[in-house]
Amino acid sequence: MSLDVLAGALMIAFAAIGGGIGNGLVISRFVEGVARQPEARSTLFVQAILGVALVEVVPIIAVAFGIMKVLGV
């Protein structure tokens, strides 16, 4: 196994782990905020969705680069 394949696989794995941790933090803060102020649910929901979208950008890019690294492109 060449080091390029290993590097690409590690990029994909760490992107998945990082995305999962980031999404968990955003959603846990959303639930915490709704528990504290239920009337602010709609505002917090919009901010949580934007936060999840921003968190997901980096893993998607890392997976793309990881696949390019594995394929040798």
C-alpha atoms as a printed R data frame, in Angstrom:
   type eleno elety resid chain resno       x      y      z
1  ATOM     1    CA   MET     A     1   0.000  0.000  0.000
2  ATOM     2    CA   SER     A     2   1.453  3.328 -0.983
3  ATOM     3    CA   LEU     A     3   1.538  6.303  1.329
4  ATOM     4    CA   ASP     A     4  -0.841  8.225 -0.951
5  ATOM     5    CA   VAL     A     5  -3.602  5.693 -0.329
6  ATOM     6    CA   LEU     A     6  -2.955  5.755  3.403
7  ATOM     7    CA   ALA     A     7  -2.944  9.573  3.459
8  ATOM     8    CA   GLY     A     8  -6.209  9.716  1.524
9  ATOM     9    CA   ALA     A     9  -7.850  7.175  3.803
10 ATOM    10    CA   LEU     A    10  -6.766  9.100  6.883
11 ATOM    11    CA   MET     A    11  -8.107 12.337  5.418
12 ATOM    12    CA   ILE     A    12 -11.491 10.726  4.817
13 ATOM    13    CA   ALA     A    13 -11.572  9.120  8.274
14 ATOM    14    CA   PHE     A    14 -10.636 12.290 10.145
15 ATOM    15    CA   ALA     A    15 -13.118 14.299  8.085
16 ATOM    16    CA   ALA     A    16 -15.911 11.935  9.125
17 ATOM    17    CA   ILE     A    17 -14.862 12.048 12.778
18 ATOM    18    CA   GLY     A    18 -14.520 15.832 12.788
19 ATOM    19    CA   GLY     A    19 -17.848 16.346 11.053
20 ATOM    20    CA   GLY     A    20 -19.593 14.090 13.547
21 ATOM    21    CA   ILE     A    21 -18.095 15.876 16.528
22 ATOM    22    CA   GLY     A    22 -18.906 19.304 15.073
23 ATOM    23    CA   ASN     A    23 -22.509 18.390 14.289
24 ATOM    24    CA   GLY     A    24 -22.932 16.917 17.742
25 ATOM    25    CA   LEU     A    25 -21.699 20.114 19.373
26 ATOM    26    CA   VAL     A    26 -23.969 22.339 17.278
27 ATOM    27    CA   ILE     A    27 -27.079 20.247 17.894
28 ATOM    28    CA   SER     A    28 -26.349 19.819 21.602
29 ATOM    29    CA   ARG     A    29 -26.102 23.604 21.982
30 ATOM    30    CA   PHE     A    30 -29.377 23.958 20.053
31 ATOM    31    CA   VAL     A    31 -31.156 21.550 22.397
32 ATOM    32    CA   GLU     A    32 -29.619 23.324 25.387
33 ATOM    33    CA   GLY     A    33 -30.826 26.692 24.093
34 ATOM    34    CA   VAL     A    34 -34.353 25.419 23.475
35 ATOM    35    CA   ALA     A    35 -34.434 23.923 26.963
36 ATOM    36    CA   ARG     A    36 -33.492 27.311 28.432
37 ATOM    37    CA   GLN     A    37 -35.762 29.444 26.223
38 ATOM    38    CA   PRO     A    38 -38.476 27.477 24.417
39 ATOM    39    CA   GLU     A    39 -39.941 30.637 22.844
40 ATOM    40    CA   ALA     A    40 -36.696 31.208 20.890
41 ATOM    41    CA   ARG     A    41 -36.928 27.818 19.181
42 ATOM    42    CA   SER     A    42 -37.483 29.091 15.632
43 ATOM    43    CA   THR     A    43 -34.578 31.540 15.800
44 ATOM    44    CA   LEU     A    44 -32.273 28.949 17.311
45 ATOM    45    CA   PHE     A    45 -33.351 26.372 14.733
46 ATOM    46    CA   VAL     A    46 -32.315 28.596 11.837
47 ATOM    47    CA   GLN     A    47 -28.963 29.287 13.462
48 ATOM    48    CA   ALA     A    48 -28.456 25.578 14.179
49 ATOM    49    CA   ILE     A    49 -29.138 24.634 10.548
50 ATOM    50    CA   LEU     A    50 -26.660 27.286  9.373
51 ATOM    51    CA   GLY     A    51 -24.132 25.999 11.896
52 ATOM    52    CA   VAL     A    52 -24.521 22.411 10.698
53 ATOM    53    CA   ALA     A    53 -24.126 23.553  7.101
54 ATOM    54    CA   LEU     A    54 -20.927 25.431  7.916
55 ATOM    55    CA   VAL     A    55 -19.574 22.478  9.895
56 ATOM    56    CA   GLU     A    56 -20.248 20.113  6.986
57 ATOM    57    CA   VAL     A    57 -18.329 22.195  4.427
58 ATOM    58    CA   VAL     A    58 -14.873 21.221  5.678
59 ATOM    59    CA   PRO     A    59 -15.485 17.429  5.793
60 ATOM    60    CA   ILE     A    60 -16.955 17.484  2.295
61 ATOM    61    CA   ILE     A    61 -13.867 19.252  0.963
62 ATOM    62    CA   ALA     A    62 -11.586 16.890  2.914
63 ATOM    63    CA   VAL     A    63 -13.380 13.842  1.501
64 ATOM    64    CA   ALA     A    64 -12.998 15.223 -2.018
65 ATOM    65    CA   PHE     A    65  -9.277 15.759 -1.515
66 ATOM    66    CA   GLY     A    66  -8.974 12.337  0.134
67 ATOM    67    CA   ILE     A    67 -10.593 10.630 -2.840
68 ATOM    68    CA   MET     A    68  -8.304 12.534 -5.204
69 ATOM    69    CA   LYS     A    69  -5.321 11.417 -3.126
70 ATOM    70    CA   VAL     A    70  -6.430  7.761 -3.139
71 ATOM    71    CA   LEU     A    71  -7.045  7.770 -6.885
72 ATOM    72    CA   GLY     A    72  -3.783  9.572 -7.566
73 ATOM    73    CA   VAL     A    73  -5.337 12.492 -9.400
